[in-house]
Amino acid sequence: MKTKFWLPLLPLLLVACGGGPAETSDEGASSASEPDAVVDPVTSENGVTVVRMTGNDRMKFNLEAFTVAAGTPVKLIFDNIGKMPKAAMGHNVVFLVQDADPNAFVAAAAAARENDYIPTGLTDQILAQTKLLGPGESDTIEFTAPTEAGEYVYLCSFPAHLFAGMRGIMTVVE
């Protein structure tokens, strides 16, 4: 008898006690009700592929893959939407050449603190890169997509961020 009485109240009790659906404060997520919500992070404007990317304190990019046409202009607008200090949670976006080893690159980058985690001996492996950003900072870069079709890795070179998931693939198509 008691079970029948409490059963209808169970969902209310769970929500009131915090046991209901998990609440998320997803820094990288946008809702349609936000005035500056990015509906599509990849657009084309006057023949330029415009990519709007964010990085957050959970070491995630909002975009894990996108496609561009070979040899065309690309404009990347990158925002660090995190709150943690740059020394602890700086973010950048580094696009590597097709045959670069991302693991070897970030291993060398970890020792390049004085150069914002860009290894000077491996700059020939970089197609394009943003600055290392602190919380609330933004950087815009423009570059030309490679003329060779294929997959090109992009990553955050701050120590351990690649392994936490800050990587993606720019697919170049003919």
Secondary structure, 3 states (H helix, E strand, C coil): CHHHHHHHHHHHHHHHCCCCCCCCCCCCCCCCCCCCCCCCCEEEECCEEEEEEEECCCCCECCCEEEEECCCEEEEEEEECCCCCHHHHCECCEEECCCCCHHHHHHHHCCCHHHCCCCHHHHHHEEEECCCECCCCEEEEEEECCCCCEEEEEECCCCCHHHHCCEEEEEEEC
